[in-house]
Amino acid sequence: MGIVAGLDSSPDFTRIVVCDSDTGAVLRQGYAPHPLESAEGGGRPSDVDPQAWLLSLGEAATGGLLEGVQAIGVSSQQNGLIALDAQGNTVRPAMVGGDKRAQVAAADLVDALGGRGAWAEAVGCVPGAAQPVTKLRWMSRTEPDAAMRTAVLMQAHDWLVWQLLGRPVRRTTDRGGASGTGYWCAATGQYRTDLVEMALGHQVMLPEVLGPSDAAGTTPEGLLISAGTGETMAAAFGLGIGLGDAVVSLGASGSVMAVHTEALIDSTGMITSLADATGMHLPVVTTLNAVRTLRGAAEMLGVPDLEGLSDLAMKSTPGSHGLVMLPYLEGERTPNLPHTAGTLAGLRRESMKPEHFARAAFEGMLCGLADALDVLRGRGVDVRRIFLLGAAAELPAVQAAAPALFGVQVVVPQPADYAAVGAARQAAWALGVTQGTLDPRTPPMWPGAAAQVLEPGDELAVGQAVRQQYVSVREQTHPGAFRT
């Protein structure tokens, strides 16, 4: 039996799981918050000293947590840009998250290359405020001195791996992390250094992109460090999703991500073509309005929480007595309607009741995500099972409607540290390849996530009728929204 560890450095905390490399059984765990500085105006800061991640890592690993561990995998928050000078020192704090400061820079880059379709063709995604390539553009325009001193670019998991290895000359990343930068193409497996130069103004050193089962190196103590990856890719690996599976994530905004055999180039820019942690691909379609739709409905109805909104919605019936909500409250990305607003249709005297409005909010959120799912299906992505993630996935109103509206089996995994588990599984893979016990093309067979399984059953026809009611309203108010 080998022992491996998975380290997940999220925006707010570090979590470590120590696992049996053969079975995936979790043996022990560690946790520590990140000592983040307060952001201007409150909330999470966009600029963070990456040393805070190391401090949190050290705290999470206390008490002999890593005793006997042979290999470590690292997952971390995506879209974190760490700019280093020629000596390996940071030229400014790490830029993390969806940095609103970079919104103008994103529009500049889209125009500079010739539009959304040109970017999709070049690297499989369209620059947004979160992506590292956009942050480079912002830095070159706003902090030219820092931009001029930048000689090396890394992301959060790259930097942590590099630190664990003792800051070697060789710097590495993986396909998953590289595919979200805006300057590496999952379809070709190559960097677009011209896009880095377009954004920053000069060429820099970029990390070597490792394969899924490759090791980044070994510490002087003999501890193997695997390639690492982004949180999304690590969580997918920890869940054990494969071909035929999709993940629907319910945050304030929503996303639909599926496993596919090839990178998808989408001229509309609705699909972001990411690589996963196994050698496959993760096309992603994002909606701007998911749980924020539910929270808005709860506030309007004077309901104290989402559980209360769910209870209210369960008093209604499928179709909400003809009430249809298009949940485009913050504009929308899928379909691409950035300046639109939400719509409430089908108002009749009998439908003007709180329970019908509550049900319409749940159905509108899920139908919007079903639209995103159809974007992937329209490009040949096979979806036979959906993993539903996020706290809202536990709500009875979501579980009652989702299988029929999506038209497939819905799996609601039990809450767990899937990104950390995925990082540990990657470490077990790299360790097995190094020891000659695993094929570099086949990851270790760990059991899938414990989960509740929901079938569409007899409600499928009813769900499809509700969906058609939603599509009819969408086509009346936004005709041709999904035409390319």
C-alpha angles and dihedrals in degrees: 000000000000126000122220135174134217119206120197116190104191125179090270109026149006119242124186127192123189113207143182103255093218102046104020091232111159109239101179141344141213134197139184133166121238114253092231122181116237115266123235106268091012131280129080115335122242091211117060133172103237089215085077088068091055092048090052091046091053092049093048091052097052125119096048092295093151096045110136094008113145101186139018130206122198129210123176145170112295128236094032109143119205113186115197132189124230091277094053097255122133113256091203137351117294114274108226140179129002097334107202090197088073098056094101090045089054092054090047092054094047090054094042093060095041106266143306094305092055091054093046089052093046102047109355096254142067117238116258132175092273102054122101093232089059092048088053090055091049091049093049091052099038106029105027094165092057090044092053092051093050111111103154133037125206139163127225098269091042090054094047092049089049091051093048089053092052098259098290123191089250113078121193144185135172137245094259096054094040092053092064097052099084091234103070122069119218091199095058101023089229137118119243097219090175089067091052089052091047090054102037103026098239143041123273139181114274126198121262110256110234128204121251097263097035123116119232090211147288128275120235087258090058098255112149116226116200125214096273124212145202122291094252093054093043092050091050089051091047092050090051097230119170143167111332092029130109131184120219110196119200110204127133082292121028138228139192116207126178137184113247137171097234142028113266120222109206116186091198091061093229092118119065108202109217130171120231133221096261105053095271130101135257113206108194131198118191133203121197095216124059122114090007085068090057094045091050091051092049091052092048092050094043092241112153099221145358092266088060091047089052092050089051093048091052088063089065127067134240109292093030091246090297096312112138126188122196098201099211093135096143095032111268140262097195101068095023100246105135096167101041129103136219123279132214112197137173098048111173130155092257093049095051095097129114094241093055092049090049092050091047089055092055093043092046092051093048094043089052088054090046087056088055090049090052090055088062094042089051088061093053099266110152113224117181100148134031127207109208114208135183135062091279089062088076093059114110092225091056094046092047094054107029102075094050095043094047092040096222142078112294121211120199107195120212112254110272142142094270096163091054091045090050090051090051091049089052089051090051090051094051090045092050092049091049091050092045095242098108133052112241088227096052123059122215113281103243120170117265124251120290104249151161112250120213123190125202090225118156092349094069096095091046091049093051090051090053090049092051090050088055094046091050091055091045092052092048094051100033107022114195094008091146098041114118 
